[in-house]
Each structure stands twice: as structure tokens, then as C-alpha cells.
Amino acid sequence: MKAKSVIFFGLLGLAVLFVSYGHSWAQSSEKPSDSKYGVVSIRTIFENSQKNVKYRTDAEAQQDRIIAELEKLSKEMDADEAGLKTLVVGSGDYMALSKSIFEKQAKLEALKEFHKQSMTMQDKQWTEKIYQDILRITGEVAAQRGLVMVFAKDEVEFPTPTANELMLVIRTNKLLYSGGCVDITGDVMTVFDAEK
């Protein structure tokens, strides 16, 4: 009788443990709506925000104008070089046109380098501004929603082009799972695009 009681209570205990474990597992697999943690996909905001799309469109138009300016100067040089072949080597006209060609070549190279550095600096400043705005707006949205922490959540695109890029992804991608976190990317992007 004692052995039967021990076995009965042992089985009863296992059943209670199994039921409570199953209940807690079911609760943990549901996404709680009262989560105090959030995630933001910075990459999504950079790629899809209306403000950044407009910046990229304007930057491409500016780059097209620069390319047209450089091509015009290059064509002028080509015309001058063709005209140089019609002149007598060593004559005054030949030397003057040669000097003009060298000056245009120097100007073309200087303009290429200037525009390259200018566009790089402009992109850097824009990227810094966007990131600072995202950080500020994320804080504001998180405070409104009562979140205590917000993590960066960016999707990794596979396959990576090189082994170095793969290692960079592995080293920098810190959020591996965000189930149950509130994704506030859309809210942050809406506020970002609405600001002037």
C-alpha cells in the first residue's frame, strides 16, 4: 500500500509539473503586448525613409551635374588636342594651346578630386545627422511607449560577398533574437519623415 501511494503521488507530481511546464512554455511562446523592450531596424530606416530617398535622389542629380561638367571640360581638351595636331610644333600658337591643354588637365584632375571629397563629406554629414535623429526619435518613441530598452535589429543578408564582410557581420551583429520585443521601426521612421 505504501509503495502504491508513493507511486501515485510521484505520478501526480510529474503530471502537475508537466502541465505547469506546458502552460509556462505556451505563455513564453506568445508575444506579450506589455513588453518593456523594443527593437529598431536602422537599416530599414536608412533604406526606406522618404527623407533619405529624397536625399539620395538629390545627391544623384548633383552627381549627374558634376559628371556633365567634367565631361564638358574633357571634350574641350579633346578638341584642343585635335587642334594641336594642325599647328606647327614649337610655334607660338602650338605652345599657347599646349599650355591651355595642360591647365585644363590639371583643372580636370583637381575638380575630380574636389568633387569626390565633397560628396564623401556630404554623405558622411548626412549619415551622421540621420543616425543622431534616429537615436533621438527612438528615445522619444520608447519613452511614449514605456519601453526601458531598445535594441538595434538589423537583418543580415546572406550570402555575404566576401569572407571579410562575413566576419564583420558576425562581429557587429549583436542582437540574435528579439521575440517578444516591440518593433518600433515604423513609428521611428514616421516621426523622422515628418520632421523638417
N, C-alpha and C positions, 0 to 999 in steps of 0.2 A: 504494500500500500504506500509506504514511504517512497519507494522508487517511482511508482506511478505519479505521485504528487510532484516530485522533483522534475520528472519528465514533462508533466502537464504545464507546470509553471515556467519551466525553461522554454517550452514551445510557445507559451503565451507571451513571454518576454521577447522572444525573437519576432513574433508576429507584430507586437507593438513597435518594436524597433524598426522593422521593415516598413510598416505603414507610416511611421513618423519620418523615416528617411525618404520614402517616396513622396510624401507631402512636401518636405523641405526642398527636394530636388525639383518638383513641379513649380514651386514658388520661385526658385532661383532661375529657372529657365524662362520665366515670364519677364518682360521688360517693365520694371517698375516706373510708374509715371512720376513718382516723387523722388527721383534720383537727385543727388546733390552734386553729381559730376557731369561735366559736359565735354563735348569734342567739337573741334572746328577743323575743317579741311581748308588749309591756307591755299593749297594748290588750286582747289576748286574756285576760290575767290579770285586768285590771280588769273585763272584761265577764263572765267565766265562772267565776271562783273562787268556791267555796262561801262563803267568809268575806265576800267583798264582796256577794254576793247576799243573805246574811243581813243585812248592814248596811243595804242598800237597802230590804229588807223592813221592818226595824225603823224606819228613817227615815220610810218612807211611813206606817206605823202611827202614829208620833209626829206626823207632819204631819196625819193624819186627826183625831187627838185635838185638836190645836190649832185646826183648822178648825171642829170641833164646838163648842169653847169660844167661839170668836169668833162663830159663828152664834147661839149661845145668847144672848150679850150683845147682838147685833144685834136678835134677836127681842124681847128685853126692851125695847130702845129703841123698837122699832116699837109695842109695846103701850103704852109710856108716852106716845108721841106721839099715839096714838089716844085715850088717856085725857085728854090735854091738851086735845083739842078739845071735851071735855064740860065743862070748867071755865070759869069766868068769867075773862076776860082781866084780868090785874092783881091778881087775888085772891091771898091768901097761899098757898093750895093750888096755884094756877097757877104762881106764882113758884117754889115749892119743887120742883114736878115739872119745871119748865123747867131749874132748876139741876141736878137729877138727870140729866136727858137730856144736858145739856152735859158733865157729868162722865163719863157713860158713853161719849159720843162721843170725848172726849179719851182715856179709858182704852182704848177700842177701837183708836184710831189708834196709841197708844203700844204696845199689845200686838202689833199687826200689825208694826210696825217692829222691836220687840224680837225677835219670833219669826223674822222674816226675817233679821236679823243673826245670831241664834243658830244658825239652820240653816246659813247660809252659813259661819260659823266652824266649826261641827261638821263639815261636808263638807270644808272645807279641811284641818282637822287629820287627818281620816280619810285623805284622799288623800295627804297628806304621809307619814303612817305607812305606808300601803301601799307607796308608792314607795321609802321607806327600806328596808322589809323586802325588796322585790323586789331592790334593789341588793345588800343583804347576802347574801340567799339565792343570787342569781346568782353572786356571788363564791365562795360555798361550793361550789355545784354545779360551777362552772367549774374550781375547784381539784381537786375529786374526779375530774373527767374529764380533767384535764391540759390544759385549754384555756389559751391565752395571751391571748386577746382575745375579748370577747363584744360584739356589736353589737345595738342596738335595731332590731327588724324589725317594722314595723307596716304593715299593708295600707292602701292608700289607697282610699277609697270614691268612685267616680265615678257619676254626675256630682255635683260639689260644688254646694251650694245657691247660693253667691254667688261673684263674682269675687274678693272679698277672702279668702274661705275657700280658694279655689283657690291664690291667691298664698301664703297661709300654709302650705298643704301643700307647695308647691314649695320654699319657703324652709326648712322644718323637716324634710322627709323626706330624710335623708342617705344611707341605705342603699338603693341602687337594685338591687343584685343580691347574692344570698347563696348561689349554687350551691356545693356542697361544704362549706358550714358546717354544723356540728351544731346542730340546733334543740333547745334545752333548755327551751323554754317549758313543756312538760308537767311536767318534773322540778321546775322552779322553783315552778309552781303547786301541785304535790303537797306539797312541803315547806311552802309558805306556808299552805295549808289545814290542814295537820297541826299547825301551831304554835298554841298557845293565845293 
